[in-house]
Amino acid sequence: MEKNFKRTLVTTALPYANGPVHIGHLAGVYVPADIYTRYLRLKGEEVLMIGGSDEHGVPITIKARKEGVTPQDIVDRYHKIIKDSFEEFGISFDIYSRTSSKIHHQMASDFFRKLYDKGEFVEKVSQQYYDEEAKQFLADRYITGTCPHCHNERAYGDQCEACGTSLNATDLINPKSAISGSQPVLRETKHWYLPLDKWEPYLREWILEGHKEWRPNVYGQCKSWIDMGLQPRAVSRDLDWGVPVPVEGADGKVLYVWFDAPIGYISNTKELLPDTWEKWWKDPETKMIHFIGKDNIVFHCIVFPAMLKAEGSYNLPENVPANEFLNLEGDKISTSRNWAVWLHEYLRDFPGKQDILRYVLTANAPETKDNDFTWRDFQARNNNELVAILGNFINRSVVLTHKYFEGKVPAAGTLTDYDRETLAEVAKVKEAVESLLDNYRFRDAQKEAMNLARIGNKYLADTEPWKLAKTDMERVATILNIALQISANLAIVFEPFLPFSATKLRQILNMSECNWEHLGNTDILAVGTQLAPAELLFEKIEDAAIEAQLQKLEDTKKANQLAEHKANPIRANIEFDDFTKLDIRVGKVLECTKVPKADKLLQFRIDDGLGGRTIVSGIAKHYAPEDLVGKNVCFIANLAPRKLRGIESEGMILSAEDADGRLVVITPADEVKPGSEVK
């Protein structure tokens, strides 16, 4: 049964303030959220769009330490870059604030304290590494050492990026502090945990039974987590940057960033509306929608709802239309490798062309699967669609009106059957676009909007008013009236997608207002309305501009290759006999499942041609289990068995690691028999 809501609260994932925003962020979160919000505003609905920077966590402290500045210096720098870029790009937040603000610290602290006082946390004492020189506990990424599995000497305390194995910091051989270089010692420390297992029955019912309409990728990921069994999750950590844990004896501890960040949605709303914020968070007549990327699904669909339920007075999200990832020129976007199109750089390189990027990112939106951005496609969509279809139709309609009717909207005469058919098609656009936007299908909605421009172009091409001008001006007046009414419809329908161009078009057409309810009407422009001079909405992008962007990426690739070579030099030579000791074979994956309670491990059942074997591999962050079943993989067959999470692993699956840590399983190019040796 569909619910009726009085208002809509739109939240957008908080970008991490240790770097600028790139096109992957825009395509995954901010452009679709802005389209949806602008659409609701255009309909006259009550809506808020809340955003802000996520400014706590270990990566920010690491960056600050490397640069010799404070964490506040880092977040101040990037918060300004991100906020200014969003504003220039037209992301229409009602507020864009930050989690280092006083109001956020107070609200996050109060939220924790309320759950603490209600007994909603579990206290646990564990042993963690402590740096006696730096006088602080070490986060996993602040600990390096030798991997016990592949003997990579640069493994981190949470994962070896050479072999992909998930680690605990205590697994490392010869651990060292990344802060002082000294050997850390184990000390007891107490932390508070949110018992997600307590809320598992509720979440199972609420999501798996109550929200089957969610996108398959969102629903599927939630189901996978719930079916594996939810476990308590720490809400505090030993760190000096963040929201202090507000209880006795918690000196040197802050709220874990995953716990305090989503509270930023609430604190930012309160900052904007100090007297009425609660109606947006606690009134059941408010619909809440989270726009996020797929890497945040668990936090927004399982963890944050559990926090809100534990508190007891907040609404839960009605939908979480998470997108998949956007790649760049066939490769995964990586901030560490600078493999990205940064928003602030795009705005500098393509001034005044915000809508082109908005259009292309929506056309390639990774709504159901990962998608790819290429500069050639960017150029083609601009030149062949925005210029040749939308811009061409508007320009012809306005130019012809100036030529034949002094730039004033002419009165329509008697309509032909073809006129009526065209206007009937125009009328259908509203319902189609509306249905798609209501169901968060932004890519298809934009296609429908562009189809309206195609209808207009076809109408002008078929009726040829420039030829009729010699013999039948009454007919020309009718044609141009219809063309201008289609233009006015385009100004409305493209407002959510191309806000800068829609505003410019309304100025050309001298439209007094823009209202979604007028979409589909054929009398939006009154007869006699004086048009402004014709002006191009879009211009062609020349090859030189695209070549410059491709060269920039090529330079980045070369720099990465050089850095990778320096960071991973060829190891010392070995004797041929050492190599021959390795028994590398090909096996077919018969089964592949996630290891319970281990985010990074997959358990394989391999047909090795010798009766079969089990191998555990730390590649769960790089592959879904179902993607590997049936594939041939290369593995080391004579590695001594070892236990990982209680499972005996009888070998190691071979994979290649690229510059940003992505692991790619090694497979033979052709089909070979299981058990075949690799020589």
C-alpha positions as CSV (number, residue, x, y, z in Angstrom):
1,M,0.0,0.0,0.0
2,E,1.5,3.3,-1.1
3,K,2.0,5.9,1.7
4,N,1.1,9.5,1.4
5,F,3.8,12.0,2.6
6,K,3.6,15.8,3.1
7,R,7.3,16.5,2.5
8,T,10.5,14.8,1.4
9,L,13.9,14.9,3.0
10,V,16.8,14.2,0.6
11,T,20.2,13.4,2.0
12,T,23.4,12.9,0.0
13,A,26.4,10.9,1.1
14,L,28.9,13.1,2.9
15,P,32.1,13.4,0.7
16,Y,35.3,12.7,2.6
17,A,37.2,16.0,3.1
18,N,40.7,14.7,2.3
19,G,40.4,15.5,-1.5
20,P,38.2,17.1,-4.1
21,V,35.0,15.7,-5.7
22,H,35.3,13.8,-8.9
23,I,32.9,12.6,-11.6
24,G,32.3,9.2,-9.9
25,H,30.9,11.1,-6.9
26,L,28.7,13.2,-9.1
27,A,27.3,10.4,-11.2
28,G,26.8,8.1,-8.2
29,V,25.2,10.6,-5.7
30,Y,25.0,14.3,-6.4
31,V,23.6,14.7,-9.9
32,P,20.7,12.2,-9.3
33,A,19.9,13.7,-5.9
34,D,19.8,17.2,-7.5
35,I,17.6,16.1,-10.4
36,Y,15.2,14.5,-7.9
37,T,15.2,17.5,-5.6
38,R,14.7,20.0,-8.4
39,Y,11.9,17.9,-9.8
40,L,10.0,18.0,-6.5
41,R,10.5,21.7,-6.1
42,L,9.2,22.2,-9.7
43,K,6.1,20.3,-8.6
44,G,5.7,22.7,-5.7
45,E,6.3,20.0,-3.1
46,E,8.0,20.7,0.3
47,V,11.5,19.3,0.1
48,L,14.9,19.7,1.7
49,M,18.3,18.6,0.3
50,I,20.9,18.1,3.0
51,G,24.6,17.7,2.4
52,G,28.0,18.3,4.0
53,S,31.6,17.2,4.4
54,D,32.7,14.1,6.4
55,E,35.7,15.5,8.3
56,H,36.7,12.8,10.8
57,G,38.6,9.6,10.5
58,V,42.1,8.1,10.1
59,P,42.8,9.0,6.4
60,I,42.5,12.7,7.3
61,T,45.0,12.3,10.2
62,I,47.4,10.4,7.9
63,K,47.2,13.2,5.3
64,A,47.7,15.9,7.9
65,R,50.7,14.1,9.4
66,K,52.3,13.6,5.9
67,E,51.9,17.3,5.1
68,G,52.9,18.5,8.6
69,V,49.7,20.3,9.2
70,T,46.7,19.8,11.5
71,P,43.6,17.7,10.6
72,Q,41.6,20.9,10.8
73,D,43.8,22.5,8.1
74,I,43.1,19.5,5.8
75,V,39.4,19.6,6.3
76,D,39.2,23.4,6.0
77,R,41.0,23.3,2.7
78,Y,38.9,20.5,1.1
79,H,35.6,21.5,2.6
80,K,35.9,24.9,0.8
81,I,37.0,23.3,-2.5
82,I,34.1,20.8,-2.4
83,K,31.5,23.3,-1.3
84,D,32.5,25.9,-3.9
85,S,32.6,23.3,-6.7
86,F,29.1,22.0,-5.8
87,E,27.7,25.5,-5.8
88,E,29.3,26.4,-9.2
89,F,28.1,23.1,-10.6
90,G,24.5,23.8,-9.6
91,I,24.0,21.1,-6.9
92,S,21.2,22.9,-5.1
93,F,21.7,22.0,-1.4
94,D,19.5,23.8,1.1
95,I,22.5,23.5,3.3
96,Y,26.0,22.1,2.8
97,S,27.7,22.0,6.2
98,R,30.4,19.9,7.9
99,T,30.9,17.4,10.7
100,S,33.7,19.4,12.4
101,S,31.1,22.1,13.4
102,K,30.1,22.7,17.0
103,I,26.5,21.8,16.4
104,H,27.5,18.5,14.9
105,H,29.8,17.6,17.7
106,Q,27.1,18.4,20.2
107,M,24.4,16.4,18.4
108,A,26.6,13.3,17.8
109,S,27.7,13.4,21.4
110,D,24.1,13.6,22.6
111,F,23.0,10.8,20.3
112,F,25.7,8.5,21.6
113,R,24.9,9.5,25.2
114,K,21.2,8.7,24.8
115,L,22.0,5.2,23.4
116,Y,24.5,4.7,26.2
117,D,22.1,5.7,28.9
118,K,19.5,3.4,27.4
119,G,21.9,0.5,27.6
120,E,22.0,0.0,23.8
121,F,25.8,-0.5,23.6
122,V,28.0,-3.5,24.5
123,E,31.3,-2.7,26.2
124,K,34.3,-4.9,25.2
125,V,37.9,-4.9,26.3
126,S,40.4,-6.0,23.6
127,Q,44.1,-5.8,23.0
128,Q,45.4,-3.3,20.5
129,Y,48.8,-2.1,19.4
130,Y,50.1,1.0,21.3
131,D,53.0,3.2,20.2
132,E,55.0,4.0,23.3
133,E,57.0,6.8,21.6
134,A,53.9,8.5,20.1
135,K,51.9,7.7,23.2
136,Q,48.8,6.6,21.4
137,F,46.9,3.5,20.2
138,L,47.3,2.7,16.5
139,A,44.6,2.4,14.0
140,D,45.1,-0.6,11.6
141,R,46.4,1.6,8.8
142,Y,49.0,3.0,11.1
143,I,50.6,-0.4,11.5
144,T,52.8,-2.1,8.9
145,G,54.7,-5.4,8.9
146,T,55.4,-8.6,7.1
147,C,52.4,-10.6,5.8
148,P,52.4,-14.1,7.4
149,H,51.1,-15.6,4.2
150,C,53.1,-14.1,1.3
151,H,55.8,-12.4,3.3
152,N,55.2,-9.0,1.7
153,E,57.0,-6.6,4.0
154,R,54.6,-3.6,3.4
155,A,51.4,-5.2,4.6
156,Y,48.9,-3.1,6.6
157,G,47.3,-4.0,9.9
158,D,44.0,-4.8,8.2
159,Q,45.0,-6.3,4.8
160,C,48.0,-7.4,2.8
161,E,47.6,-5.6,-0.6
162,A,50.1,-8.0,-2.2
163,C,48.1,-11.2,-1.7
164,G,44.8,-9.7,-0.7
165,T,44.5,-11.6,2.5
166,S,42.4,-10.0,5.3
167,L,44.5,-9.6,8.4
168,N,44.3,-8.6,12.0
169,A,47.1,-6.3,13.1
170,T,48.3,-9.0,15.5
171,D,48.9,-11.3,12.6
172,L,51.8,-9.2,11.2
173,I,55.4,-10.3,11.6
174,N,57.7,-7.6,12.9
175,P,54.9,-4.9,13.2
176,K,56.0,-1.3,13.2
177,S,54.3,1.9,13.9
178,A,53.8,4.1,10.8
179,I,54.0,7.1,13.1
180,S,57.3,6.6,14.9
181,G,58.8,3.5,13.2
182,S,59.1,1.8,16.6
183,Q,57.7,-1.6,17.5
184,P,54.3,-1.2,19.1
185,V,53.2,-3.1,22.2
186,L,49.8,-4.7,23.0
187,R,47.7,-2.9,25.5
188,E,44.1,-3.4,26.7
189,T,41.6,-0.9,25.5
190,K,37.8,-0.6,26.0
191,H,35.3,0.2,23.3
192,W,31.6,0.4,22.8
193,Y,29.8,-1.7,20.2
194,L,26.4,-1.4,18.6
195,P,24.8,-4.9,18.7
196,L,23.5,-5.1,15.2
197,D,22.6,-8.7,15.9
198,K,19.9,-7.4,18.3
199,W,18.3,-5.5,15.4
200,E,18.7,-8.3,12.8
201,P,15.1,-9.6,13.1
202,Y,13.7,-6.1,12.7
203,L,15.9,-5.3,9.7
204,R,15.1,-8.6,8.1
205,E,11.4,-7.8,8.2
206,W,11.7,-4.1,7.4
207,I,14.0,-4.6,4.4
208,L,13.5,-8.0,3.0
209,E,9.7,-8.0,3.4
210,G,8.9,-4.3,3.5
211,H,11.1,-2.9,0.8
212,K,11.2,-5.3,-2.1
213,E,10.8,-2.3,-4.4
214,W,14.4,-1.2,-3.6
215,R,16.9,-1.5,-6.5
216,P,18.1,-5.1,-6.9
217,N,21.7,-4.1,-6.1
218,V,20.6,-2.5,-2.8
219,Y,18.2,-5.2,-1.8
220,G,20.7,-8.0,-2.8
221,Q,23.5,-6.5,-0.8
222,C,21.3,-6.1,2.3
223,K,20.0,-9.6,2.0
224,S,23.6,-11.0,1.7
225,W,24.7,-9.2,4.9
226,I,21.6,-10.2,6.9
227,D,21.8,-13.8,5.8
228,M,25.4,-14.0,6.9
229,G,24.3,-12.8,10.4
230,L,24.9,-9.3,11.7
231,Q,27.6,-8.8,14.4
232,P,28.2,-6.1,17.0
233,R,30.2,-3.2,15.5
234,A,32.5,-0.8,17.4
235,V,31.2,2.8,17.6
236,S,34.4,4.2,19.2
237,R,38.1,4.1,18.5
238,D,41.4,5.4,20.0
239,L,42.1,8.6,18.2
240,D,42.6,12.3,18.9
241,W,40.6,13.6,15.9
242,G,36.8,13.4,16.0
243,V,33.9,13.6,18.4
244,P,35.1,12.7,21.9
245,V,33.2,9.8,23.5
246,P,31.0,11.5,26.1
247,V,31.4,9.1,29.0
248,E,33.6,8.8,32.1
249,G,37.0,7.1,31.5
250,A,36.9,7.6,27.7
251,D,39.9,10.0,27.4
252,G,41.6,9.6,24.0
253,K,38.6,8.0,22.4
254,V,36.4,9.4,19.7
255,L,33.2,8.2,18.0
256,Y,34.0,6.0,15.0
257,V,33.6,8.0,11.8
258,W,30.9,5.6,10.5
259,F,28.8,6.3,13.6
260,D,29.2,10.1,13.7
261,A,29.0,10.8,9.9
262,P,25.3,9.9,9.3
263,I,24.3,12.0,12.3
264,G,25.7,14.8,10.2
265,Y,22.5,14.7,8.2
266,I,20.6,15.4,11.4
267,S,22.9,18.1,12.7
268,N,23.0,19.9,9.3
269,T,19.2,19.9,9.2
270,K,19.2,21.4,12.8
271,E,21.7,24.0,11.7
272,L,19.5,25.0,8.9
273,L,16.2,24.9,10.8
274,P,16.9,25.1,14.5
275,D,13.3,25.4,15.5
276,T,11.6,23.0,13.0
277,W,14.2,20.4,12.2
278,E,12.4,17.6,14.1
279,K,9.4,17.6,11.6
280,W,11.9,16.5,8.9
281,W,13.3,13.7,11.0
282,K,10.5,12.5,13.3
283,D,7.2,13.3,11.7
284,P,5.9,10.1,10.0
285,E,4.5,12.2,7.2
286,T,8.1,13.0,6.0
287,K,9.6,10.7,3.4
288,M,13.4,10.3,3.7
289,I,15.5,9.3,0.7
290,H,19.3,8.6,1.0
291,F,21.3,9.1,-2.2
292,I,24.6,7.2,-1.9
293,G,27.1,5.0,-3.8
294,K,27.1,1.2,-3.5
295,D,30.0,1.3,-1.1
296,N,27.7,3.0,1.5
297,I,24.7,0.6,1.2
298,V,25.4,-1.3,4.4
299,F,25.8,1.9,6.4
300,H,22.6,3.5,5.2
301,C,20.4,0.5,5.0
302,I,21.5,-1.5,8.0
303,V,23.8,0.4,10.4
304,F,22.2,3.9,10.4
305,P,18.6,2.4,10.6
306,A,19.8,0.3,13.6
307,M,21.1,3.5,15.2
308,L,17.9,5.3,14.6
309,K,15.7,2.4,15.9
310,A,17.9,2.2,19.0
311,E,17.4,5.9,19.7
312,G,13.7,5.4,19.2
313,S,12.2,8.7,17.9
314,Y,13.5,9.0,14.3
315,N,12.0,8.1,10.9
316,L,13.8,5.4,8.7
317,P,14.5,5.9,5.0
318,E,11.8,5.1,2.6
319,N,14.2,4.4,-0.2
320,V,18.0,4.3,-0.8
321,P,18.5,4.4,-4.6
322,A,22.3,3.6,-4.5
323,N,24.2,3.7,-7.7
324,E,27.0,1.4,-8.8
325,F,30.5,2.8,-9.8
326,L,31.5,5.0,-12.7
327,N,34.8,4.1,-14.4
328,L,37.0,6.4,-16.4
329,E,38.3,5.4,-19.8
330,G,37.9,1.7,-19.0
331,D,39.7,1.9,-15.6
332,K,38.5,2.2,-12.0
333,I,38.5,5.8,-10.7
334,S,41.2,6.1,-8.1
335,T,42.0,9.2,-6.0
336,S,45.3,7.8,-4.9
337,R,46.4,7.4,-8.5
338,N,44.9,10.7,-9.6
339,W,42.9,8.7,-12.1
340,A,39.8,10.9,-12.1
341,V,38.1,13.9,-13.6
342,W,38.0,16.4,-10.7
343,L,35.0,18.7,-10.6
344,H,37.0,21.9,-9.7
345,E,39.4,21.2,-12.7
346,Y,36.5,20.5,-15.1
347,L,34.9,23.8,-14.1
348,R,38.2,25.6,-14.9
349,D,38.8,23.7,-18.2
350,F,35.2,23.9,-19.4
351,P,33.8,27.2,-18.1
352,G,30.0,27.6,-18.4
353,K,29.6,24.0,-19.5
354,Q,28.2,22.5,-16.3
355,D,25.1,21.2,-18.0
356,I,27.1,19.2,-20.5
357,L,28.8,17.2,-17.8
358,R,25.4,16.8,-15.9
359,Y,23.9,15.5,-19.1
360,V,26.6,13.0,-19.9
361,L,26.8,11.7,-16.4
362,T,23.1,11.2,-16.3
363,A,23.1,9.5,-19.7
364,N,25.8,7.1,-18.4
365,A,24.4,6.8,-14.9
366,P,25.6,3.6,-13.3
367,E,22.1,2.8,-12.0
368,T,22.1,-1.0,-12.4
369,K,25.8,-1.8,-13.1
370,D,29.2,-0.1,-13.3
371,N,29.4,2.2,-16.3
372,D,32.2,4.1,-18.1
373,F,32.9,7.7,-18.8
374,T,35.1,8.5,-21.8
375,W,36.0,11.9,-23.2
376,R,35.1,10.8,-26.8
377,D,31.6,9.9,-25.6
378,F,31.4,13.3,-23.7
379,Q,32.2,15.1,-27.0
380,A,29.8,13.0,-29.1
381,R,26.8,13.4,-26.7
382,N,27.4,17.2,-26.6
383,N,27.8,17.6,-30.4
384,N,25.3,15.0,-31.6
385,E,22.6,15.4,-28.9
386,L,22.8,18.7,-27.0
387,V,23.9,20.7,-30.0
388,A,22.4,18.9,-33.0
389,I,19.0,17.9,-31.4
390,L,18.1,20.1,-28.4
391,G,20.0,23.3,-29.3
392,N,19.3,23.1,-33.0
393,F,15.5,22.8,-32.5
394,I,15.4,25.8,-30.1
395,N,17.6,27.9,-32.3
396,R,15.6,27.2,-35.5
397,S,12.3,27.9,-33.7
398,V,13.4,31.3,-32.3
399,V,15.3,32.4,-35.4
400,L,12.3,31.7,-37.7
401,T,10.0,33.6,-35.3
402,H,12.3,36.6,-35.4
403,K,12.5,36.3,-39.2
404,Y,8.8,36.1,-40.0
405,F,7.0,37.6,-36.9
406,E,9.4,40.2,-35.4
407,G,10.2,37.8,-32.6
408,K,6.6,37.7,-31.3
409,V,4.8,34.4,-30.6
410,P,2.3,34.1,-33.5
411,A,-1.3,32.9,-33.1
412,A,-2.1,29.4,-34.3
413,G,-4.7,28.9,-37.0
414,T,-6.5,25.7,-38.0
415,L,-4.7,22.6,-36.8
416,T,-4.0,19.7,-39.2
417,D,-4.2,16.1,-38.2
418,Y,-0.4,16.0,-38.1
419,D,-0.4,19.0,-35.7
420,R,-2.8,17.2,-33.4
421,E,-0.7,14.0,-33.5
422,T,2.4,16.0,-32.6
423,L,0.7,17.8,-29.7
424,A,-0.6,14.5,-28.4
425,E,2.9,13.2,-28.3
426,V,4.0,16.3,-26.4
427,A,1.3,15.7,-23.9
428,K,2.5,12.2,-23.2
429,V,6.0,13.3,-22.1
430,K,4.9,14.6,-18.7
431,E,3.5,11.3,-17.5
432,A,6.4,9.3,-18.9
433,V,9.1,11.5,-17.3
434,E,7.2,11.8,-14.0
435,S,6.8,8.0,-13.6
436,L,10.5,7.5,-14.3
437,L,11.6,10.2,-11.8
438,D,9.3,8.9,-9.1
439,N,11.0,5.6,-9.5
440,Y,14.5,7.0,-9.5
441,R,15.2,6.1,-13.1
442,F,17.0,9.3,-14.0
443,R,18.8,8.0,-17.1
444,D,15.6,6.9,-18.8
445,A,13.8,10.1,-17.6
446,Q,16.4,12.3,-19.4
447,K,16.1,10.1,-22.5
448,E,12.3,10.9,-22.5
449,A,13.1,14.6,-22.1
450,M,15.4,14.5,-25.1
451,N,12.7,12.7,-27.1
452,L,10.6,15.8,-26.8
453,A,13.3,17.7,-28.6
454,R,13.4,15.0,-31.2
455,I,9.6,15.4,-31.7
456,G,10.1,19.1,-32.2
457,N,13.0,18.6,-34.7
458,K,10.9,16.1,-36.7
459,Y,7.9,18.4,-36.7
460,L,9.9,21.3,-38.2
461,A,11.7,19.0,-40.7
462,D,8.4,17.6,-41.9
463,T,6.4,20.9,-42.1
464,E,9.2,23.0,-43.6
465,P,7.8,26.5,-42.6
466,W,10.7,28.2,-44.4
467,K,9.3,26.9,-47.7
468,L,5.6,27.8,-46.8
469,A,6.6,31.4,-46.0
470,K,6.3,32.3,-49.7
471,T,2.6,31.2,-50.0
472,D,0.9,30.5,-46.6
473,M,2.0,32.7,-43.6
474,E,-1.1,31.6,-41.6
475,R,0.2,28.0,-41.8
476,V,3.8,29.2,-40.9
477,A,2.3,31.0,-37.8
478,T,0.6,27.8,-36.7
479,I,3.8,25.7,-37.1
480,L,5.9,28.2,-35.2
481,N,3.4,28.6,-32.5
482,I,3.5,24.8,-32.0
483,A,7.3,24.8,-32.2
484,L,7.6,27.5,-29.5
485,Q,5.1,25.7,-27.2
486,I,7.3,22.6,-27.5
487,S,10.3,24.8,-26.7
488,A,8.5,26.1,-23.6
489,N,7.8,22.5,-22.6
490,L,11.5,21.7,-23.0
491,A,12.4,24.6,-20.7
492,I,10.3,22.9,-18.0
493,V,11.2,19.3,-18.5
494,F,14.9,20.0,-18.6
495,E,15.0,22.2,-15.5
496,P,15.9,19.2,-13.2
497,F,18.5,17.9,-15.6
498,L,20.1,21.0,-17.2
499,P,19.2,23.9,-14.9
500,F,21.6,26.5,-16.4
501,S,20.4,25.8,-20.0
502,A,16.7,25.7,-18.9
503,T,17.1,29.1,-17.2
504,K,18.8,30.5,-20.4
505,L,16.0,29.1,-22.5
506,R,13.3,30.6,-20.3
507,Q,15.0,34.0,-20.7
508,I,15.0,33.6,-24.5
509,L,11.3,32.6,-24.5
510,N,10.4,35.3,-21.9
511,M,8.6,32.7,-19.8
512,S,7.2,34.3,-16.7
513,E,7.1,31.1,-14.6
514,C,8.2,27.5,-14.7
515,N,5.8,25.0,-13.2
516,W,5.7,21.2,-13.6
517,E,1.9,21.2,-13.9
518,H,2.3,23.2,-17.2
519,L,4.3,20.5,-18.8
520,G,2.4,19.0,-21.7
521,N,0.3,22.1,-22.2
522,T,0.2,23.8,-25.6
523,D,-0.6,27.3,-24.5
524,I,2.4,28.0,-22.1
525,L,3.5,31.0,-24.2
526,A,0.8,33.6,-24.8
527,V,0.3,34.9,-28.3
528,G,2.3,38.2,-28.7
529,T,5.0,37.3,-26.2
530,Q,8.2,39.0,-27.3
531,L,11.1,36.7,-27.6
532,A,14.7,37.7,-26.8
533,P,17.2,37.5,-29.6
534,A,18.2,34.0,-30.6
535,E,21.2,32.6,-28.6
536,L,23.0,29.3,-28.9
537,L,22.3,27.1,-25.8
538,F,25.2,24.8,-26.6
539,E,28.3,24.9,-28.8
540,K,30.4,22.2,-30.4
541,I,33.4,20.8,-28.5
542,E,36.4,20.6,-30.8
543,D,38.8,17.7,-30.9
544,A,41.6,19.9,-29.4
545,A,39.8,20.2,-26.1
546,I,39.3,16.4,-25.9
547,E,42.8,15.7,-26.9
548,A,44.0,17.9,-24.0
549,Q,42.0,15.9,-21.5
550,L,43.2,12.6,-22.9
551,Q,46.8,13.8,-22.8
552,K,46.3,14.8,-19.1
553,L,45.2,11.2,-18.4
554,E,48.0,9.8,-20.4
555,D,50.5,11.9,-18.3
556,T,48.9,10.7,-15.1
557,K,49.2,7.0,-16.3
558,K,52.9,7.5,-17.0
559,A,53.5,9.1,-13.7
560,N,51.7,6.3,-11.9
561,Q,53.7,3.7,-13.8
562,L,57.0,5.4,-12.8
563,A,55.8,5.7,-9.1
564,E,54.7,2.1,-9.1
565,H,58.1,0.9,-10.5
566,K,59.9,2.9,-7.7
567,A,57.5,1.6,-5.0
568,N,57.6,-2.0,-6.2
569,P,61.1,-2.7,-7.6
570,I,61.9,-6.1,-9.1
571,R,62.9,-8.4,-6.2
572,A,66.3,-10.0,-6.0
573,N,67.1,-12.7,-8.5
574,I,66.3,-16.3,-7.6
575,E,67.7,-19.5,-8.9
576,F,65.6,-21.5,-11.5
577,D,65.4,-24.4,-9.0
578,D,63.6,-22.1,-6.5
579,F,61.0,-21.3,-9.1
580,T,60.5,-25.0,-10.0
581,K,59.5,-25.7,-6.4
582,L,56.2,-23.8,-7.0
583,D,53.5,-26.1,-8.3
584,I,51.1,-23.7,-10.1
585,R,48.0,-25.3,-11.6
586,V,44.7,-24.4,-13.2
587,G,41.5,-25.2,-11.4
588,K,37.8,-24.6,-12.1
589,V,35.8,-22.8,-9.5
590,L,32.9,-25.1,-8.5
591,E,31.6,-23.0,-5.6
592,C,32.4,-19.6,-4.1
593,T,30.9,-18.1,-1.0
594,K,31.6,-15.3,1.4
595,V,33.3,-16.3,4.7
596,P,30.9,-15.4,7.5
597,K,32.0,-12.5,9.7
598,A,34.9,-11.7,7.3
599,D,34.4,-8.8,5.0
600,K,37.3,-9.6,2.7
601,L,37.4,-13.4,2.5
602,L,35.9,-15.7,-0.1
603,Q,35.8,-19.5,0.3
604,F,36.4,-21.5,-3.0
605,R,35.8,-25.1,-3.8
606,I,38.2,-25.9,-6.7
607,D,38.2,-28.7,-9.2
608,D,41.9,-29.3,-9.3
609,G,41.8,-32.5,-11.3
610,L,42.9,-34.4,-8.2
611,G,39.6,-34.7,-6.2
612,G,39.1,-31.1,-5.3
613,R,40.3,-28.7,-2.6
614,T,39.2,-25.7,-0.6
615,I,41.0,-22.3,-0.9
616,V,40.3,-19.1,1.1
617,S,41.3,-15.9,-0.7
618,G,41.1,-12.2,0.5
619,I,39.5,-10.9,-2.7
620,A,35.8,-10.3,-1.5
621,K,36.2,-6.6,-2.0
622,H,37.0,-7.1,-5.7
623,Y,34.6,-9.8,-6.8
624,A,31.1,-11.0,-6.1
625,P,31.1,-14.8,-5.4
626,E,28.7,-15.5,-8.3
627,D,31.1,-13.8,-10.7
628,L,33.8,-16.4,-10.1
629,V,31.8,-19.6,-10.3
630,G,32.7,-21.6,-13.4
631,K,35.9,-19.7,-14.1
632,N,39.3,-21.2,-14.5
633,V,41.8,-19.8,-12.1
634,C,45.5,-20.3,-11.4
635,F,46.6,-21.3,-8.0
636,I,49.6,-22.5,-6.0
637,A,48.9,-26.2,-5.3
638,N,51.8,-27.1,-3.0
639,L,51.5,-24.3,-0.5
640,A,51.4,-25.6,3.1
641,P,47.8,-25.6,4.3
642,R,46.9,-22.8,6.8
643,K,43.7,-21.9,8.7
644,L,41.9,-18.7,8.0
645,R,38.8,-18.0,10.1
646,G,38.7,-21.6,11.1
647,I,38.7,-22.8,7.4
648,E,41.7,-24.8,6.2
649,S,43.0,-23.2,3.0
650,E,44.9,-25.6,0.7
651,G,46.6,-23.2,-1.6
652,M,46.7,-19.7,-2.9
653,I,44.7,-18.2,-5.9
654,L,47.0,-16.0,-7.9
655,S,45.9,-12.4,-8.8
656,A,47.6,-9.3,-10.1
657,E,47.4,-6.0,-8.2
658,D,47.2,-2.7,-10.0
659,A,48.4,0.6,-8.7
660,D,45.3,1.4,-6.6
661,G,45.2,-2.0,-4.9
662,R,42.6,-3.6,-7.2
663,L,43.1,-7.4,-7.5
664,V,42.4,-9.2,-10.7
665,V,42.3,-13.0,-10.6
666,I,44.8,-14.7,-13.1
667,T,43.0,-16.9,-15.6
668,P,44.2,-18.8,-18.6
669,A,43.2,-17.2,-22.0
670,D,41.8,-20.6,-23.3
671,E,39.9,-23.4,-21.7
672,V,42.2,-26.0,-20.2
673,K,41.6,-29.2,-18.2
674,P,41.5,-28.7,-14.4
675,G,44.8,-29.8,-12.8
676,S,46.9,-28.6,-15.8
677,E,50.3,-27.3,-14.7
678,V,51.4,-23.7,-15.4
679,K,54.9,-23.7,-16.7
